[in-house]
Amino acid sequence: MKKINKLMILGMLVFGVTGATMINPEMTTAAHASANITIDGKMNDWKDATLTEGYNGYTALASAGQYVNVYVKMKNGAVPGYGDYNFTIDGKTYYIWSKNISGSVSSGTVKSFTLTGGKWNDGTQYGTVGTGYVTNDGSHNYAEFQIDLTKLGLTDSASGKQISMVNPNIGSDSTTSTVGTITATSTSSSSSTSSSTNANSTTSSSSTTSTSSAASSSATSSAGVITDKSTVSSKASSTTDNNAANDNDNLNIKIDGNFNDWKNVTLTEGYNGYMAMVSDGKYVYVYVKMKYGQVPGYGDYNFDIGGQKYYVWSNEMPSSQSDGAVKAVSFTGGKYNEGHQYGTVGNGYVSQAGSHSIAEFRVDLSKFDISTMTGQTITMSNPNIGNQKMTVAGGSTGPYVISGVGVVIVAWGYFKFRKRRRLTATDLPTTKN
């Protein structure tokens, strides 16, 4: 009887695992990649390619010597030019993007575009690295493009290495392939050019990084707390009174283009910038400071509220600003990247402070048709700034400042706040990332 019971239990386990596999199939569809991919705007030669499914589309890779071919099929919306298409080869990441890919393609139309490569999101260090086509079949947007790996400075030493690619606007799962044979002949001229370019780029990058680091070190403490938000890049003429009641439950965050009121909030660092977030239950307030380039409007700012995802973005972000300039921008909310389902959900300001682009904005949580924020947890990230997520408690009992992925709520501080109805700067919990 014991043996029978064991067999029954084993059978149930096997059935459970099998059933789970059937209900939750692998994201990657098994298929054989076509050996003859031609980048010409006709997608039928990808019919046997292995597809990797993301939340908003499918991707595939096919290597061909010094080139790698990429296929994209979207579930919703246009094929993204930004994101970027993040390639990882032999432990190094390359950021590929396009600024001239069409966001509107009518059924049956084919449009060409070029791609630029960089060392970070929207970087241009490698110049033009590929070309491709975008099209529409009446139901979905598609793209195929080819990247010349020698333009990235890769040589025959990369031959046979794994290559993976992911674009956060399509999904979080990488599609992979193997680098083809890069011959010395095919890389000789491009390598010398690339070496020269990379040398200059490295020098420039090092200089920029050095300057950026120096500026950054004066801007944050060892714990990452913002310390230097002077009114030099502010719309307002003076700082906000730190003891005044404000529209953020005494955390004193006011979205007005004056960034001094963020000075005691802990920053979360990403590879391309810093972010901070607080909430009063009605609004979420966000601060962004970039290491390189402009504050991104896209990405999007991906919110997770009680397990439901909301995508917040802006098409009003400036491509460049003069030092001290401030621009007001609005934000749109959707059910997927660059979606419009919730309309205008927030507003903010973007400014230039020396070598850094900075912004602050707030999102009206009621625009998402959420019945109550009490007990809800809010997380947010933007892949163009970093992979790290920030988390806050969205309840109506008061603000909690939380940095990184850990939730830090100091109990005595909470009861002190409830008693005094005010949370001063000394009460704010700060955590190292």
C-alpha positions as CSV (number, residue, x, y, z in Angstrom):
1,M,0.0,0.0,0.0
2,K,2.8,2.4,0.8
3,K,4.4,1.7,-2.5
4,I,1.1,2.4,-4.3
5,N,0.8,5.7,-2.4
6,K,4.3,6.7,-3.4
7,L,3.6,5.8,-7.0
8,M,0.4,7.8,-6.9
9,I,2.2,10.8,-5.4
10,L,5.0,10.5,-8.0
11,G,2.4,10.3,-10.8
12,M,0.6,13.4,-9.5
13,L,3.9,15.3,-9.3
14,V,4.8,14.3,-12.9
15,F,1.3,15.2,-14.1
16,G,1.6,18.6,-12.3
17,V,4.9,19.4,-13.9
18,T,3.6,18.3,-17.3
19,G,0.4,20.3,-16.9
20,A,2.4,23.4,-15.8
21,T,4.5,23.0,-18.9
22,M,1.4,22.8,-21.1
23,I,-0.2,25.8,-19.4
24,N,3.0,27.9,-19.4
25,P,4.9,27.0,-22.5
26,E,8.4,28.2,-23.0
27,M,8.6,31.8,-24.3
28,T,10.9,30.7,-27.1
29,T,9.3,28.8,-30.0
30,A,11.4,25.9,-31.2
31,A,12.2,26.2,-35.0
32,H,15.1,26.2,-37.4
33,A,16.5,29.5,-38.4
34,S,16.7,30.2,-42.1
35,A,20.2,30.1,-43.5
36,N,19.3,32.6,-46.3
37,I,18.1,35.8,-44.7
38,T,18.1,38.8,-47.1
39,I,17.4,42.3,-45.6
40,D,15.0,43.6,-48.3
41,G,11.8,44.4,-46.5
42,K,10.3,41.0,-47.3
43,M,9.7,39.0,-44.2
44,N,8.9,35.5,-45.6
45,D,12.5,34.3,-45.3
46,W,12.2,34.5,-41.5
47,K,9.3,31.9,-41.5
48,D,11.5,29.1,-40.0
49,A,13.4,31.3,-37.5
50,T,13.2,30.7,-33.8
51,L,11.2,33.5,-32.2
52,T,11.6,34.8,-28.7
53,E,8.3,36.2,-27.3
54,G,8.1,39.3,-25.2
55,Y,5.2,41.1,-23.7
56,N,4.8,43.3,-26.7
57,G,6.3,41.4,-29.6
58,Y,8.7,38.7,-31.0
59,T,12.4,38.9,-32.0
60,A,14.9,36.6,-33.7
61,L,18.6,36.7,-34.6
62,A,20.4,35.1,-37.5
63,S,24.2,35.5,-37.8
64,A,26.0,35.8,-41.2
65,G,29.8,36.2,-40.9
66,Q,30.6,39.7,-39.8
67,Y,26.9,40.6,-39.8
68,V,23.9,39.7,-37.5
69,N,20.4,40.0,-38.9
70,V,17.5,40.9,-36.6
71,Y,13.7,40.3,-37.0
72,V,11.0,42.1,-35.1
73,K,7.2,41.5,-35.0
74,M,5.1,43.7,-32.8
75,K,2.0,42.7,-31.0
76,N,0.9,46.3,-30.5
77,G,2.1,49.6,-31.8
78,A,5.1,50.6,-33.9
79,V,8.5,48.9,-34.1
80,P,10.6,50.9,-31.6
81,G,13.7,52.7,-32.7
82,Y,14.8,53.3,-29.1
83,G,14.9,51.1,-26.1
84,D,17.7,50.4,-27.3
85,Y,18.4,47.1,-29.1
86,N,20.9,46.0,-26.5
87,F,23.4,43.5,-27.9
88,T,25.7,41.6,-25.5
89,I,28.8,39.9,-27.1
90,D,31.5,38.3,-25.0
91,G,30.5,40.1,-21.9
92,K,30.3,43.6,-23.4
93,T,27.0,45.5,-24.2
94,Y,26.5,47.6,-27.4
95,Y,23.5,49.9,-27.7
96,I,21.9,50.0,-31.2
97,W,19.0,52.4,-32.0
98,S,17.4,54.3,-34.9
99,K,16.2,57.9,-35.0
100,N,14.6,57.6,-38.5
101,I,12.5,54.5,-38.2
102,S,9.0,55.3,-39.2
103,G,6.4,55.1,-36.4
104,S,3.5,55.1,-38.9
105,V,3.6,52.5,-41.7
106,S,0.4,51.8,-43.8
107,S,-0.5,48.3,-44.8
108,G,1.8,46.9,-47.5
109,T,4.2,49.8,-47.3
110,V,8.0,49.3,-46.8
111,K,10.2,52.0,-45.4
112,S,14.0,51.9,-44.9
113,F,15.9,53.2,-41.9
114,T,19.5,53.3,-40.5
115,L,20.8,52.3,-37.1
116,T,23.4,54.0,-34.9
117,G,25.6,52.3,-32.3
118,G,26.8,53.5,-28.9
119,K,28.4,52.6,-25.6
120,W,25.2,53.6,-23.7
121,N,21.5,54.2,-24.6
122,D,21.2,56.6,-27.6
123,G,25.1,56.7,-27.8
124,T,26.8,57.5,-31.1
125,Q,30.3,56.4,-30.5
126,Y,30.2,53.7,-33.3
127,G,28.4,55.8,-35.8
128,T,26.1,54.2,-38.4
129,V,26.3,50.4,-37.8
130,G,23.4,49.0,-39.9
131,T,20.3,49.4,-42.1
132,G,16.9,47.8,-42.3
133,Y,13.3,48.0,-43.3
134,V,10.0,48.4,-41.5
135,T,6.6,47.3,-42.9
136,N,3.0,46.5,-42.0
137,D,0.7,43.6,-43.0
138,G,-2.5,45.2,-41.9
139,S,-2.4,43.7,-38.4
140,H,1.2,44.0,-37.2
141,N,4.3,46.1,-37.7
142,Y,7.5,44.2,-38.7
143,A,11.1,45.1,-39.1
144,E,14.3,43.4,-40.2
145,F,17.7,44.9,-40.1
146,Q,21.4,44.0,-40.3
147,I,24.2,45.1,-38.0
148,D,27.9,45.1,-39.2
149,L,29.7,43.8,-36.1
150,T,33.0,45.2,-37.4
151,K,31.5,48.7,-36.9
152,L,31.4,47.9,-33.2
153,G,35.2,47.2,-33.3
154,L,34.7,43.4,-33.1
155,T,37.4,41.2,-34.7
156,D,37.8,37.5,-35.5
157,S,38.4,36.9,-31.8
158,A,34.6,37.3,-31.4
159,S,33.9,34.5,-34.0
160,G,31.9,31.7,-32.4
161,K,30.9,33.7,-29.3
162,Q,27.3,33.9,-28.1
163,I,25.4,37.1,-29.1
164,S,22.2,38.1,-27.3
165,M,19.8,40.9,-27.9
166,V,16.9,42.5,-26.0
167,N,14.8,45.6,-26.4
168,P,12.8,46.5,-23.3
169,N,10.1,48.1,-25.4
170,I,9.5,44.6,-26.9
171,G,10.2,42.3,-23.9
172,S,12.6,41.4,-21.2
173,D,13.8,38.0,-22.6
174,S,16.9,38.0,-24.8
175,T,17.1,36.3,-28.2
176,T,20.4,34.6,-28.9
177,S,22.6,33.4,-31.7
178,T,26.3,32.7,-32.3
179,V,28.6,35.2,-34.0
180,G,29.6,34.1,-37.4
181,T,33.2,33.9,-38.7
182,I,34.6,37.4,-38.9
183,T,37.6,37.2,-41.2
184,A,40.7,39.4,-41.0
185,T,40.0,40.6,-44.6
186,S,36.5,41.8,-43.7
187,T,37.8,43.6,-40.6
188,S,41.1,45.1,-41.7
189,S,39.9,48.4,-43.0
190,S,37.0,48.7,-40.6
191,S,39.2,47.7,-37.7
192,S,41.7,50.4,-38.3
193,T,39.0,53.0,-38.7
194,S,37.2,51.6,-35.7
195,S,40.4,51.6,-33.7
196,S,41.0,55.2,-34.5
197,T,37.4,56.1,-33.8
198,N,37.3,54.0,-30.6
199,A,40.6,55.6,-29.4
200,N,39.2,59.1,-29.9
201,S,35.9,57.9,-28.5
202,T,37.6,56.4,-25.5
203,T,39.5,59.5,-24.8
204,S,36.5,61.7,-25.2
205,S,34.4,59.2,-23.1
206,S,37.0,59.1,-20.3
207,S,37.2,62.9,-20.3
208,T,33.4,63.1,-20.1
209,T,33.2,60.4,-17.5
210,S,35.8,62.1,-15.4
211,T,34.0,65.4,-15.6
212,S,30.7,63.7,-15.0
213,S,32.1,61.8,-12.0
214,A,33.5,64.9,-10.5
215,A,30.2,66.7,-11.0
216,S,28.3,63.7,-9.6
217,S,30.5,63.4,-6.6
218,S,29.7,66.9,-5.6
219,A,26.0,66.3,-6.2
220,T,25.5,63.3,-4.0
221,S,26.7,62.0,-0.7
222,S,28.2,58.5,-0.3
223,A,24.6,57.3,0.4
224,G,23.5,58.8,-2.9
225,V,21.4,61.6,-1.3
226,I,20.9,64.6,-3.4
227,T,22.8,67.6,-1.9
228,D,23.4,70.3,-4.5
229,K,20.1,71.2,-6.2
230,S,20.8,75.0,-6.4
231,T,18.4,77.3,-8.0
232,V,20.8,77.8,-10.9
233,S,18.7,75.5,-13.1
234,S,15.3,76.3,-11.5
235,K,12.2,78.0,-12.7
236,A,11.4,79.3,-9.3
237,S,13.5,82.1,-7.8
238,S,14.0,80.6,-4.4
239,T,14.0,77.3,-2.7
240,T,11.0,75.8,-1.0
241,D,10.6,76.2,2.7
242,N,11.5,72.8,4.2
243,N,9.2,73.4,7.1
244,A,6.1,74.3,5.1
245,A,3.2,72.0,4.5
246,N,3.2,71.0,0.8
247,D,1.3,69.0,-1.7
248,N,3.3,65.9,-0.7
249,D,2.4,65.4,3.0
250,N,5.3,67.4,4.4
251,L,7.9,65.6,2.3
252,N,7.9,69.0,0.7
253,I,8.1,67.9,-3.0
254,K,6.5,70.4,-5.3
255,I,6.6,70.1,-9.1
256,D,7.6,73.6,-10.2
257,G,11.0,73.2,-11.9
258,N,12.8,74.1,-8.7
259,F,14.7,70.9,-7.6
260,N,15.9,72.0,-4.1
261,D,13.1,70.2,-2.4
262,W,14.6,66.8,-3.4
263,K,17.8,67.4,-1.5
264,N,17.1,65.0,1.4
265,V,15.7,62.2,-0.8
266,T,17.9,59.1,-1.4
267,L,18.8,58.4,-5.0
268,T,18.7,55.0,-6.8
269,E,21.6,54.7,-9.3
270,G,21.3,53.1,-12.7
271,Y,24.0,52.7,-15.4
272,N,22.9,56.0,-17.1
273,G,21.5,58.1,-14.3
274,Y,19.8,58.5,-10.9
275,M,16.2,58.4,-9.9
276,A,14.1,59.1,-6.8
277,M,10.4,58.5,-6.1
278,V,8.0,59.4,-3.3
279,S,4.2,59.2,-3.0
280,D,1.4,60.7,-1.0
281,G,-1.2,58.1,-2.1
282,K,-2.8,60.5,-4.6
283,Y,0.3,61.3,-6.7
284,V,3.7,59.7,-7.4
285,Y,6.6,62.2,-7.6
286,V,9.7,61.3,-9.6
287,Y,13.1,62.9,-9.9
288,V,15.6,62.0,-12.6
289,K,19.3,63.1,-13.1
290,M,21.2,61.8,-16.1
291,K,24.8,60.8,-16.3
292,Y,24.8,61.1,-20.1
293,G,22.4,62.6,-22.6
294,Q,18.9,64.0,-22.1
295,V,16.2,62.8,-19.7
296,P,14.3,60.2,-21.7
297,G,10.7,60.6,-22.5
298,Y,10.4,57.1,-23.7
299,G,11.5,53.8,-22.2
300,D,8.8,54.1,-20.7
301,Y,8.6,55.0,-17.0
302,N,7.2,51.5,-16.2
303,F,5.0,51.5,-13.1
304,D,3.8,48.4,-11.3
305,I,0.9,49.1,-8.9
306,G,-0.4,46.1,-7.0
307,G,0.7,43.8,-9.8
308,Q,-0.8,45.9,-12.6
309,K,1.5,47.5,-15.1
310,Y,1.1,51.1,-16.3
311,Y,3.4,52.8,-18.9
312,V,4.1,56.5,-18.6
313,W,5.9,58.5,-21.2
314,S,6.3,62.0,-22.8
315,N,6.8,63.1,-26.4
316,E,7.7,66.6,-25.3
317,M,11.2,66.0,-23.9
318,P,13.7,68.4,-25.6
319,S,16.6,66.8,-27.5
320,S,19.0,69.4,-26.0
321,Q,18.9,72.4,-23.7
322,S,21.2,75.3,-22.8
323,D,22.5,75.4,-19.3
324,G,19.8,76.7,-16.9
325,A,17.0,76.3,-19.3
326,V,13.7,74.8,-18.0
327,K,10.9,73.3,-20.1
328,A,7.4,72.2,-18.9
329,V,6.4,68.8,-20.2
330,S,3.3,66.6,-19.9
331,F,3.1,62.8,-19.6
332,T,0.8,60.2,-21.2
333,G,-0.2,56.9,-19.7
334,G,-0.9,53.6,-21.5
335,K,-1.4,49.9,-21.0
336,Y,1.8,49.2,-23.0
337,N,4.8,51.1,-24.1
338,E,3.8,54.4,-25.7
339,G,0.1,53.6,-25.1
340,H,-2.5,56.4,-24.9
341,Q,-5.3,54.6,-23.1
342,Y,-5.2,56.8,-19.9
343,G,-4.6,60.1,-21.7
344,T,-2.6,62.8,-19.9
345,V,-1.6,61.5,-16.5
346,G,1.1,63.9,-15.3
347,N,3.2,66.9,-15.7
348,G,6.7,68.0,-14.9
349,Y,9.8,70.1,-15.8
350,V,13.1,69.2,-17.5
351,S,16.2,71.3,-17.1
352,Q,19.9,71.5,-17.9
353,A,22.3,71.8,-14.9
354,G,25.8,72.0,-16.3
355,S,26.6,68.7,-17.9
356,H,23.5,67.0,-16.5
357,S,19.9,66.8,-17.7
358,I,17.5,66.7,-14.8
359,A,13.7,66.5,-14.4
360,E,10.9,66.2,-11.9
361,F,7.4,65.2,-12.6
362,R,4.3,63.8,-10.9
363,V,1.8,61.2,-12.0
364,D,-1.9,61.4,-10.9
365,L,-2.7,57.8,-9.8
366,S,-6.5,58.4,-10.1
367,K,-6.0,58.5,-13.9
368,F,-5.3,54.8,-13.8
369,D,-8.8,54.1,-12.5
370,I,-7.5,52.5,-9.3
371,S,-10.2,52.4,-6.7
372,T,-7.8,52.9,-3.7
373,M,-4.1,53.1,-3.1
374,T,-4.3,52.0,0.5
375,G,-2.0,49.0,1.0
376,Q,-0.7,49.1,-2.6
377,T,3.0,48.9,-3.4
378,I,4.3,51.0,-6.3
379,T,7.5,50.2,-8.2
380,M,9.0,52.1,-11.1
381,S,11.9,51.8,-13.5
382,N,13.0,53.2,-16.9
383,P,15.4,51.0,-19.0
384,N,17.0,54.0,-20.5
385,I,18.2,55.1,-17.1
386,G,18.9,51.7,-15.4
387,N,17.5,48.3,-14.5
388,Q,17.1,49.1,-10.8
389,K,13.5,49.5,-9.5
390,M,12.3,52.0,-7.0
391,T,9.5,51.2,-4.6
392,V,7.2,53.2,-2.5
393,A,4.1,52.5,-0.4
394,G,1.1,54.1,-2.1
395,G,-1.3,54.1,1.0
396,S,-3.0,57.2,2.2
397,T,-1.4,57.1,5.7
398,G,1.6,59.1,4.8
399,P,4.7,59.1,2.6
400,Y,7.5,56.6,2.8
401,V,10.8,57.1,1.0
402,I,12.1,53.8,-0.2
403,S,15.3,53.4,-2.3
404,G,16.2,50.5,-4.6
405,V,14.3,47.2,-4.4
406,G,14.2,47.1,-0.6
407,V,11.2,48.5,1.3
408,V,12.3,50.4,4.4
409,I,9.7,51.7,6.8
410,V,10.8,52.9,10.2
411,A,8.0,52.1,12.7
412,W,8.8,54.7,15.3
413,G,9.1,57.4,12.6
414,Y,5.6,56.4,11.4
415,F,4.0,56.8,14.8
416,K,5.9,60.0,15.3
417,F,4.5,61.3,12.1
418,R,1.0,60.2,13.0
419,K,1.3,62.1,16.3
420,R,2.8,65.3,14.9
421,R,1.2,65.0,11.4
422,R,4.6,66.1,10.0
423,L,7.7,64.2,8.8
424,T,10.8,66.3,9.0
425,A,14.1,65.8,7.1
426,T,15.7,64.0,10.1
427,D,12.9,61.5,10.1
428,L,13.5,60.4,6.5
429,P,14.9,56.8,6.3
430,T,17.8,56.6,3.8
431,T,19.3,53.4,2.5
432,K,22.5,52.7,0.6
433,N,21.9,51.0,-2.8
